[in-house]
Amino acid sequence: MPKKSSKSSEQLSLFPDEAWMLDSHGDEAPIDDCPFVQEEDLVSRRKVKVVDLFAGIGGFHYGIAAAAAQRNKGVKPLLVSEIEPSCQETYRGNHRCDVVGDVNAIPLSDYSGTADIVTAGFPCQPFSNSGLKLGLSDPRGQFYFRIAEIIEHFGAKSFILENVPGIRMNGGGRFRSRLAVEPQVIGQTMKYLEDNLLELKNYTVRWLEIDSSRLGSPQVRRRVYIIGVHRDFGDNLDLRFPSYVPKRFVDVKEGGRIPRLALSANQEANLRSFLSSPPSYKDGMRRVGNAYLCDGGNVGQGYHAYGMVPTLTKVWARFLPIYFPAPGEKRPKVGVRDFEPDDKYGRGFFRRASVREVMRLQGFPDSFVPHESDRLAYEHAGNAVNAKIIREIASKILATIA
């Protein structure tokens, strides 16, 4: 179980603009929690029934299972859909259930039951900074309508949809949001999506952007979460979250020096050429050295193990250089901007993050078995939904629909 920190709430000055996320017990000490979830309850006969769309490798499943376990419940998938074969293989192997392919080809008449939660991490490329931002003009941007059909088919008690923050302002224009937890301006795509969400007359719907680092993850990963709860369970949807002690990469590290994760001589030399200057600081991350171009045209930079790390992507997950300080070297404090290294700075070592470490950054439990191909496992991690954040959201939902 999470334990309360004895340290003062001043530690969370890193997150001063997130007062709306604090619960009604905001004067309590922040929660000192493990950055990744634990295994689900496989014994309980009481199950949370889930429909998992665009399921990836099971981040939604693990998050809901962890929330259900807090209530002595397990998870029963009614339908799992994922089109990518290696993700299907990984999901089946870990969750021991059937996984079907293209969501548009599913004969819904073959499936029945009432879903407690429908989840969907629908394709982000139409709205992502790394894509062309075609929005709803991209065929992949049309998947919402199939999701809504499936929500209705299963008479879902609730749903969680996840996408990149670029969806908020995609499509141009400036409109006042009607469903955001925080008052804000949105673009044409989000307005169109809100218009359609409001057509789900039986649901109370709200959406918010969550940075995973603010709920106890060492990864700075911002995502938009759209949450709906059937009006049979009331119209009040409480999406206030408690404060958490900030975490660092060392809180998920698998070990020290790992030879197979050593950098190339060129990468090592590039990073070390910048170590004459202290690490820069932003949002809890401490970048060691400046950005530089590496093989393949990718931009590389290192991050201090005693700080946070940036958003994982399918590429960046595979090449995330971490600086581990030498014995006795001065360590920075997470959330404190000012840091003056001592004369031992630079005597430590660099290595890439391991598959297990990037999965922990995404909140996956250590019982998770990644794909046997490291290349695919890193890609899976970069595309996954953060299971710990889903646990926090699902805990709120299960408290409402129980």
Number of C-alpha atoms within 10 A of each C-alpha: 8 8 11 14 15 11 12 12 16 12 17 19 11 17 16 8 8 15 13 13 17 17 15 10 11 15 12 16 21 25 19 19 19 19 28 27 25 22 16 24 20 15 11 13 12 15 19 21 21 27 25 25 26 23 26 29 29 27 28 33 27 29 30 30 31 29 30 22 22 14 16 17 20 22 25 20 20 20 23 25 21 22 16 14 13 18 23 21 17 21 26 16 16 15 18 10 14 15 21 16 16 12 18 11 8 14 8 14 7 6 11 12 13 17 24 25 26 30 25 23 21 20 19 21 20 23 26 18 14 11 11 11 19 17 23 21 12 14 11 16 19 15 17 18 13 12 21 16 12 19 21 15 16 21 18 22 25 26 26 22 19 22 22 21 21 23 26 23 18 22 21 12 12 13 14 12 18 18 20 18 18 13 10 13 16 22 19 19 23 23 24 12 16 20 13 14 20 14 11 15 11 16 22 21 26 20 21 18 18 18 19 24 26 25 23 24 31 32 30 20 21 18 20 18 22 21 23 24 25 21 17 11 15 12 13 11 18 14 19 15 20 21 25 22 25 26 25 26 25 18 19 22 16 14 9 11 13 13 9 9 15 16 19 10 8 11 19 16 11 20 21 17 12 16 15 11 14 18 23 16 18 14 17 25 25 25 23 25 22 17 15 13 12 13 9 6 8 12 13 19 20 26 24 25 26 23 29 29 27 21 17 23 17 17 15 18 27 23 22 22 27 24 23 22 19 14 9 9 16 15 18 18 14 21 23 15 15 12 15 12 15 12 9 13 19 22 15 12 17 27 22 21 23 21 22 21 22 24 28 29 33 29 32 29 22 15 11 20 15 23 19 10 10 13 14 17 24 27 20 24 31 22 20 23 28 28 30 31 29 27 25 18 21 24 20 17 25 18 11 17 16 9
